[in-house]
Amino acid sequence: MILGIGLSLGLQVHNRDGVFFSSDAGLKALLAQQFSTGTWQASLEIPQPTWVLTLWRQGLYPFAPPYAYEQQGNYFITFPFAFPAITAPFYALMGYYGFYVVPLVSLWIIWLRFWQLCRVWQIRSRFIALSLGLMILASPLTLYGAMYWEHTLAVALAFWGLSGLLLHALPQGANDRISINEALVNGACIGLSVWLRPEFLCMVIILAAMTVASHTSRLPKRLWVIVPQGLTLGLVIAFTGAMALTVLGLLGVNSVIYGHPLGIYVWHAPLSLGQRFAQIGRNYGFMVVSLVRYFPAVLLALGLPWIMQGRTRAASMVLLVIGVTFAIAVPLIAPSGVDDPQWGPRLYLILVPLTGLIVAAGLDQLWPDSPKRWGAMAAVALMLTVGTHANLVNGGLNTYVDPQTNSISLPSNHGPVAPAIAALATYNEPWVAMAQQQIAQQLWPSARLKTFFRTETDEAIEQLASELVNQGESSFLYICYADVPCAATGKGTLTSVLFRGDNDHDTAMSISFKSLGTFGKYPFYRGLIQTKQ
C-alpha cells in the first residue's frame, strides 16, 4: 500500500500547469472556485460587466447544452454540485492542487478499507498484498486518483458501506451482527455516493433488495443471499432506511435548487424509445469491452467463487451477485456520454475492490490445495502483468490513445493543453473568442482574468467585435482546435459589416486575423478590428 501511495503521488505530475484530464472538469473547477469565494449557490455566477452579460444572454455564453443549461437567467452546469462544494475548501487553502486532495485521499481510503476488511477476514498477508497489487497496478482506479473527478470519492463511500455489511461474514465463529450505528453509517455512505454519481442508485436498489431478501424466511434456502448473516429486522430497517433517506434528501435538494427531483438530468434532451434501446446496446458493448481490456482481473472474480467452499464461497458469491447485477444495471441508465474521453470503464470502478476481495479470499482458501494453488497463482500473475501494462504503463507513463474505448492516457492529455494555458497568460487582451466551448472548459479555470465568448459562427464573431468597438476595444484573442479548422480565420478578413454604434452612425467594420502560433492543440489568433464611418 505504501508503494501505491507513492505511485499515486507520482501521477500527480500530470496535473501540473493547470491541466485537467477531462475538459468537463473545468466546469466543476469553475463552480468550486465560486464556492471557495463564499458564493454558495449551485448556479454558475461569474461576475462580468453588464455588456458582457448582455452578449452572453444573446447567445455568446461560453457554455451550452449538454454541458450547461440556462434557467430563468441562471446558468447551471450539467454536473452535480456536491463534488465542487466538497473540494472548494481545499482549493481555497491550496490553490489548484487543492482540487486533487479529495480524489487522492479517497483512493487511499479504498485501499485502507480493503486492507482492514481482509485483516478481519483473517486472510494471509501475502494474498492481501497480491490483491492490492491487482487493484493498485493492474486497474484503472489508481489513475482516477490523479484526475479532478468524483469517481474515487463515490467508490470510497459505496465500498465503505458495502464492506461494512460484510465485515463479519468470513471468519468462523465471528459475531455476525453489526450494530445499529454501523448499519446507519453504512447505509448513509452508500446513499451519499448517489449524490456524486447517479449510477450508484443501482447499488442502492441492489443492496436494499438483497438485505430485505436476507430477512425473508419465505424464500427457498437456495435463494437466500445473506448480507451479512444474522442481519436482524432492526438492522435491515436501519440500513435500508439510511440509504433511502439519504437518497430522498438528494431528491429534495434537487427540487429546491433545480425545481425537479431529478435535478439537472431533467433538462437533458429526451430520447425516443428506439434511440434509448440503441443507446443501451452501445453502452453494453462499450463498457464490457473497456472493462475486460483495462481490468482483466474481473475474469478471476467470475470464476473463483465456484471452486470455493464454506463461508468463503458464500461471501464471494454475495460479492459476485452484487458486482454482476451492478454491471448489468448500469448500462440501462447510463447517459449518452458514457463513451466520452476517460480511462477504462469509469462507471464500473466499484468492481475493482469487489474483485480484489474475491481474489484475496479465493487465494487464501485454495492455498492448501496444491493443484488449485498454482493454477490460481498463475492466473493472478497473468492478470497482474496484463493489467499493469494496460493501466500503469499505457495510462500513466506512455502517450497512448485507444480509439475503441476512447481511453486517453494522462501524458497524452497534458502535453497538448499545458502550452496553451501558459501562452494565454502572456497576452494582454482580456477578451477571448473561441470556436468550441470545450476550449473555455479547459483553459478558463487557469485564466480567470480573461472573459470567454462562444463564437461558433461568423455572425457571432461580428456581434462580439461590434460590441468591443462600442467599448473602445480594437482587438481580441481567437482560439480554435487544431483538428477543427475555424471558418473565420480561413477567410482571413471579415469585411463590410455594417452596424450602428453608440453614436448612432452606421459604421463599416473589418476584422482581420493574425496568427500567433499553435500552442499544444490550440491555434491562437489575434482579431484586429478596424472601423470606418
C-alpha positions in Angstrom: 0.0 0.0 0.0 2.9 2.3 0.7 4.1 1.7 -2.9 0.6 2.6 -4.1 0.6 5.9 -2.2 4.0 6.8 -3.7 2.8 5.8 -7.2 -0.4 7.9 -6.9 1.5 10.9 -5.7 3.9 10.5 -8.6 1.0 10.5 -11.1 0.1 14.0 -9.9 2.8 15.3 -12.1 0.3 15.1 -15.0 -1.8 17.7 -13.2 0.8 20.5 -13.2 0.3 23.7 -15.1 -3.4 23.8 -14.6 -4.3 20.9 -16.9 -7.4 18.9 -16.3 -7.7 15.3 -17.6 -11.2 16.0 -18.9 -12.4 19.4 -20.1 -15.6 18.7 -18.2 -13.6 19.0 -15.0 -13.0 22.7 -15.9 -16.7 23.4 -15.3 -16.6 21.7 -11.9 -13.5 23.7 -11.1 -15.2 27.0 -12.0 -18.0 26.1 -9.7 -15.6 25.1 -6.9 -13.7 28.4 -7.4 -17.0 30.2 -7.0 -17.8 28.2 -3.8 -14.3 29.0 -2.4 -15.1 32.7 -2.5 -18.1 32.2 -0.3 -20.7 32.3 -3.1 -22.6 29.2 -2.1 -25.2 28.8 -4.9 -25.5 26.0 -7.4 -25.7 28.2 -10.5 -22.5 29.3 -12.0 -22.1 33.0 -11.4 -19.1 34.7 -13.0 -19.0 38.5 -12.3 -18.8 40.5 -15.5 -19.7 43.9 -16.9 -23.2 44.5 -18.0 -22.4 44.5 -21.7 -20.7 41.1 -21.3 -23.7 39.6 -19.6 -25.9 41.0 -22.4 -23.8 39.3 -25.0 -23.9 36.1 -23.1 -27.7 36.2 -22.9 -27.8 36.9 -26.7 -26.1 33.6 -27.4 -22.4 34.1 -26.7 -22.4 32.5 -23.3 -19.2 30.3 -23.2 -21.1 27.1 -22.4 -24.1 25.4 -23.9 -26.1 22.2 -23.6 -25.3 19.4 -22.9 -22.7 21.0 -20.6 -24.6 23.9 -19.2 -28.3 25.0 -19.2 -29.9 28.4 -18.8 -32.9 28.5 -16.5 -34.6 31.8 -15.6 -31.4 33.8 -16.1 -29.2 31.4 -14.2 -26.7 29.0 -15.7 -26.3 25.5 -14.3 -23.5 23.1 -15.3 -24.6 19.6 -16.1 -22.8 18.0 -13.2 -23.9 17.7 -9.5 -22.9 20.5 -7.3 -21.8 18.2 -4.4 -18.3 17.4 -5.7 -17.3 21.1 -6.4 -18.7 22.0 -3.0 -16.6 19.3 -1.2 -13.4 20.3 -3.0 -13.8 24.1 -2.7 -12.3 24.4 0.8 -9.2 22.6 -0.4 -8.9 24.9 -3.4 -9.2 27.9 -1.0 -6.3 26.5 1.1 -4.0 25.1 -1.5 -4.9 26.6 -4.8 -5.0 24.5 -8.0 -3.5 21.4 -6.3 -6.3 21.5 -3.7 -8.6 20.1 -6.4 -6.9 16.8 -6.2 -6.9 16.3 -2.4 -10.3 14.6 -2.3 -9.8 12.2 -5.3 -6.4 11.2 -4.0 -7.3 10.7 -0.3 -10.5 8.8 -1.4 -8.3 6.4 -3.4 -6.1 5.8 -0.3 -9.3 5.2 1.8 -10.4 2.5 -0.6 -7.1 0.7 -0.2 -7.1 1.1 3.5 -10.7 -0.2 3.9 -9.8 -3.2 1.7 -6.8 -4.0 3.9 -8.9 -3.6 7.0 -11.6 -6.0 5.7 -9.0 -8.6 4.6 -7.5 -8.5 8.1 -10.8 -9.0 9.7 -11.4 -11.9 7.3 -8.0 -13.3 8.6 -6.6 -13.5 5.1 -2.8 -14.1 4.9 -0.7 -11.0 4.3 0.8 -12.3 1.1 -2.6 -12.6 -0.5 -3.7 -9.2 0.7 -0.6 -7.8 -1.0 -1.3 -9.7 -4.2 -4.8 -8.4 -4.4 -3.8 -4.9 -3.5 -1.3 -5.2 -6.3 -4.1 -6.0 -8.7 -6.1 -3.0 -7.5 -3.2 -0.6 -7.5 -1.1 -1.6 -10.5 -3.5 -3.5 -12.8 -6.7 -1.5 -12.6 -7.8 1.9 -13.9 -8.8 3.0 -10.4 -5.4 4.3 -9.4 -5.3 6.7 -12.4 -8.5 8.3 -11.3 -6.7 9.5 -8.1 -4.8 11.9 -10.5 -8.0 13.3 -12.1 -10.3 16.0 -10.8 -13.3 13.7 -11.0 -15.7 12.4 -8.4 -15.3 8.7 -9.1 -12.9 7.8 -6.4 -14.9 9.6 -3.7 -18.1 7.9 -4.8 -16.4 4.5 -4.9 -14.9 5.1 -1.5 -18.3 5.8 0.0 -20.1 2.9 -1.7 -17.3 0.5 -0.8 -17.1 1.6 2.8 -20.9 1.0 3.2 -20.9 -2.3 1.3 -17.8 -3.7 3.1 -19.3 -2.8 6.4 -22.1 -5.2 5.8 -19.6 -8.0 5.0 -17.1 -7.2 7.8 -18.0 -10.2 9.9 -19.1 -12.6 7.0 -16.0 -14.8 6.7 -14.2 -15.8 9.9 -15.5 -18.9 11.6 -17.1 -18.2 15.0 -17.2 -14.5 14.4 -20.0 -12.3 15.7 -22.1 -11.9 12.6 -24.1 -8.9 13.8 -23.2 -5.3 13.1 -24.5 -2.6 15.4 -27.4 -0.2 14.6 -24.9 2.7 14.3 -22.8 0.7 11.9 -25.9 -0.1 9.8 -26.8 3.6 9.8 -23.4 4.7 8.7 -23.1 2.0 6.1 -26.4 2.9 4.6 -25.7 6.6 4.6 -22.4 6.1 2.9 -23.9 4.2 0.1 -26.7 6.8 -0.2 -24.2 9.6 -0.3 -22.4 8.0 -3.2 -25.6 8.7 -5.3 -25.1 12.5 -4.6 -21.9 12.2 -6.6 -22.6 9.5 -9.2 -26.1 8.6 -10.4 -25.1 5.0 -11.3 -24.8 4.2 -7.6 -28.6 4.4 -7.4 -28.3 0.9 -8.9 -26.2 -0.1 -6.0 -28.8 1.3 -3.5 -31.6 -0.7 -5.2 -29.5 -3.9 -5.3 -28.4 -3.8 -1.7 -31.9 -2.8 -0.5 -33.3 -5.8 -2.3 -30.7 -8.2 -1.0 -30.9 -7.1 2.6 -34.6 -7.4 2.6 -34.4 -10.8 0.9 -31.9 -11.9 3.6 -34.6 -11.5 6.2 -37.4 -13.1 4.2 -37.9 -16.7 5.5 -40.4 -17.5 2.8 -37.7 -17.6 0.2 -36.3 -21.1 -0.6 -33.0 -21.6 1.2 -31.0 -22.0 -2.0 -32.1 -18.4 -3.0 -31.0 -16.8 0.3 -28.4 -14.1 -0.2 -27.4 -13.2 3.4 -25.7 -9.7 3.7 -24.4 -10.4 6.4 -25.5 -13.5 8.3 -27.6 -12.7 11.3 -29.0 -9.4 10.0 -32.0 -8.6 12.2 -35.1 -6.8 11.2 -33.9 -3.7 13.1 -30.6 -3.7 11.2 -32.4 -4.2 7.9 -34.6 -1.2 8.7 -31.7 0.9 9.8 -29.5 0.1 6.8 -32.2 0.5 4.1 -33.7 3.4 5.9 -30.4 5.3 6.0 -29.9 4.6 2.3 -33.4 5.7 1.4 -33.4 8.9 3.5 -30.0 9.9 2.1 -31.3 9.5 -1.5 -34.6 11.2 -0.7 -32.5 14.1 0.7 -30.8 14.4 -2.6 -34.2 14.5 -4.4 -35.4 17.2 -2.0 -32.3 19.3 -2.5 -32.7 18.9 -6.3 -36.3 20.1 -6.1 -35.3 23.2 -4.2 -32.3 24.1 -6.4 -33.4 22.9 -9.9 -37.1 22.7 -9.5 -37.3 19.0 -10.1 -36.3 15.9 -8.1 -34.1 14.6 -10.9 -32.2 17.9 -10.9 -30.1 18.7 -14.0 -30.9 15.4 -15.7 -34.4 16.5 -16.4 -33.1 19.1 -18.8 -31.2 16.6 -21.0 -32.7 16.2 -24.4 -35.2 13.3 -24.3 -34.6 10.2 -26.4 -37.2 8.2 -28.3 -37.7 4.6 -27.2 -35.8 3.3 -30.2 -32.9 5.7 -29.6 -32.8 4.6 -25.9 -32.6 1.0 -26.8 -29.8 1.7 -29.3 -28.0 3.7 -26.7 -28.3 0.8 -24.2 -26.9 -1.6 -26.7 -23.9 0.7 -27.4 -23.4 1.2 -23.6 -23.1 -2.6 -23.1 -20.7 -3.1 -26.0 -18.5 -0.1 -24.9 -18.4 -0.8 -21.2 -17.9 -4.5 -21.3 -15.0 -4.2 -23.8 -13.5 -1.5 -21.7 -13.8 -3.5 -18.5 -12.2 -6.6 -19.9 -9.4 -4.7 -21.6 -8.4 -2.5 -18.7 -9.3 -4.7 -15.7 -8.9 -8.3 -16.9 -8.7 -9.5 -13.3 -12.5 -9.3 -13.2 -12.4 -12.6 -15.1 -10.9 -14.1 -11.9 -13.9 -12.9 -9.9 -16.3 -14.6 -12.3 -14.6 -18.0 -11.8 -13.1 -18.3 -8.4 -16.3 -18.3 -6.3 -17.4 -21.5 -8.0 -14.4 -23.5 -6.7 -14.5 -22.1 -3.1 -16.2 -23.8 -0.2 -18.0 -22.8 3.0 -18.3 -19.3 4.3 -15.6 -18.1 1.9 -17.8 -19.3 -1.0 -20.9 -17.7 0.5 -19.2 -14.3 1.0 -17.6 -14.4 -2.5 -21.0 -15.3 -4.1 -22.5 -12.3 -2.4 -19.9 -10.1 -3.9 -20.3 -11.8 -7.3 -24.0 -11.3 -7.3 -23.7 -7.6 -6.4 -21.0 -7.0 -9.0 -22.7 -8.8 -11.8 -26.1 -7.2 -11.1 -24.5 -3.8 -10.9 -22.7 -4.4 -14.2 -25.9 -5.4 -15.9 -28.0 -2.5 -14.4 -25.7 0.5 -15.0 -25.7 0.5 -18.8 -29.5 0.7 -18.6 -29.4 4.1 -17.0 -26.0 5.4 -18.2 -26.1 8.6 -20.2 -25.1 9.1 -23.8 -21.7 10.4 -22.6 -20.6 7.0 -21.4 -18.1 7.0 -24.2 -16.6 10.4 -23.5 -12.8 10.6 -23.1 -11.8 8.7 -19.9 -9.5 5.9 -18.8 -11.1 2.4 -18.8 -14.6 1.7 -17.6 -15.2 4.7 -15.2 -18.8 3.6 -14.4 -17.5 0.2 -13.3 -14.8 1.3 -10.9 -16.6 -0.1 -7.9 -15.9 -3.6 -9.3 -12.2 -3.1 -8.7 -12.3 -3.5 -4.9 -15.1 -6.2 -5.1 -12.9 -8.2 -7.4 -9.9 -7.7 -5.1 -11.9 -9.2 -2.2 -12.9 -12.3 -4.2 -9.3 -12.8 -5.3 -7.8 -12.4 -1.8 -10.4 -14.8 -0.2 -10.0 -17.3 -3.0 -6.2 -17.4 -2.9 -6.3 -17.8 0.8 -8.7 -20.8 0.7 -7.1 -22.5 -2.3 -3.6 -22.3 -1.0 -3.6 -25.7 0.8 -4.8 -27.4 -2.4 -1.6 -27.7 -4.5 -3.0 -28.1 -8.0 -5.6 -25.3 -7.5 -3.0 -23.2 -5.7 -0.6 -23.0 -8.6 -3.3 -22.6 -11.2 -4.8 -19.7 -9.3 -1.4 -18.1 -8.7 -0.5 -18.4 -12.4 -3.9 -16.7 -13.4 -3.3 -13.9 -10.9 0.3 -13.4 -12.2 -1.0 -13.2 -15.8 -3.7 -10.7 -14.9 -1.3 -8.6 -12.9 1.1 -8.5 -15.9 -1.5 -7.7 -18.5 -3.4 -5.2 -16.3 -0.2 -3.4 -15.2 0.9 -2.9 -18.8 -2.6 -1.7 -19.8 -3.0 0.8 -17.0 0.2 1.8 -15.3 2.4 1.7 -18.4 0.0 2.8 -21.1 -2.2 5.0 -18.9 0.3 6.6 -16.6 3.6 6.6 -18.5 3.1 6.4 -22.2 1.5 8.7 -24.7 -1.4 6.4 -25.6 -4.9 6.7 -27.1 -7.3 3.8 -27.5 -10.0 4.8 -30.1 -12.2 1.8 -29.5 -12.8 2.7 -25.8 -11.9 6.4 -26.1 -9.3 5.9 -23.4 -6.6 8.6 -23.2 -3.5 8.4 -21.1 -2.5 11.1 -18.6 0.6 12.1 -20.6 -1.4 12.3 -23.8 -3.8 14.8 -22.2 -1.2 17.0 -20.5 1.1 17.7 -23.5 -1.5 19.3 -25.8 -3.0 21.6 -23.2 -0.2 23.0 -20.9 1.4 25.2 -23.7 -2.0 26.9 -24.4 -2.5 27.7 -20.7 1.0 29.2 -20.5 0.6 31.1 -23.8 -2.8 32.5 -22.8 -1.3 34.2 -19.7 1.2 36.1 -21.9 -1.3 38.1 -23.9 -2.9 41.3 -22.7 -6.2 41.0 -24.4 -8.9 40.1 -21.8 -11.5 39.1 -24.4 -11.2 35.6 -25.8 -13.4 34.3 -28.6 -13.5 30.6 -29.2 -14.8 28.2 -31.8 -15.8 25.4 -29.4 -17.0 25.6 -25.8 -14.5 22.8 -24.6 -11.8 25.4 -25.0 -13.2 27.5 -22.2 -13.8 24.4 -20.1 -10.2 23.5 -20.2 -8.5 26.9 -20.2 -10.7 29.3 -18.2 -10.1 28.0 -14.6 -6.4 28.9 -15.0 -7.1 32.2 -16.7 -9.8 33.8 -14.6 -8.8 37.3 -15.7 -9.9 36.5 -19.2 -13.5 36.6 -20.4 -14.6 34.0 -22.9 -17.3 34.1 -25.6 -18.6 31.2 -27.6 -18.4 32.4 -31.3 -19.1 29.4 -33.4 -20.2 31.4 -36.5 -19.0 34.4 -38.4 -22.1 36.3 -37.2 -21.2 35.6 -33.6 -17.7 37.0 -34.2 -19.2 40.1 -35.8 -21.6 40.5 -32.9 -18.7 40.4 -30.4 -16.5 42.7 -32.4 -19.2 45.4 -32.8 -19.7 45.5 -29.1 -16.0 45.6 -28.4 -15.9 48.7 -30.7 -18.6 50.3 -28.6 -16.4 49.6 -25.5 -13.4 51.2 -27.1 -11.6 47.9 -27.8 -9.7 47.1 -31.0 -8.6 43.6 -30.6 -9.4 40.2 -29.1 -7.9 36.7 -28.9 -9.5 33.9 -31.0 -8.7 30.3 -30.1 -9.5 27.2 -32.2 -8.9 23.5 -32.1 -6.0 22.3 -34.4 -8.2 19.4 -35.8 -11.3 21.6 -36.2 -10.5 24.5 -38.6 -12.1 27.8 -37.7 -14.1 29.1 -40.6 -13.5 32.8 -39.9 -9.7 32.6 -39.8 -9.7 30.7 -43.1 -11.3 33.7 -44.7 -8.5 36.0 -43.5 -10.7 39.0 -43.0 -14.4 39.6 -42.3 -15.3 42.8 -44.1 -18.3 45.1 -45.0 -20.0 44.6 -41.7 -22.4 47.5 -41.0 -23.7 48.2 -37.5 -25.0 51.2 -35.7 -22.6 52.3 -32.9 -23.4 54.2 -29.7 -23.0 57.5 -31.7 -26.0 56.5 -33.9 -23.8 56.5 -37.0 -23.5 53.5 -39.3 -20.0 52.1 -39.2 -18.2 49.8 -41.6 -16.1 47.2 -39.8 -13.5 44.8 -40.9 -11.9 42.0 -38.7 -8.6 40.6 -39.7 -7.0 37.6 -38.1 -3.3 37.4 -37.3 -1.8 34.0 -36.4 0.0 33.9 -33.1 1.1 30.3 -33.4 -0.2 26.9 -32.3 0.2 26.1 -28.6 -0.4 22.4 -28.0 -3.6 21.6 -29.8 -4.9 25.2 -29.9 -4.1 27.7 -32.7 -4.2 31.2 -31.4 -5.1 34.3 -33.5 -5.4 38.0 -32.7 -8.6 39.5 -34.1 -7.8 43.1 -35.2 -10.9 45.4 -35.6 -10.9 48.3 -38.0 -13.8 50.7 -38.4 -14.8 53.4 -40.8 -17.8 55.7 -40.7 
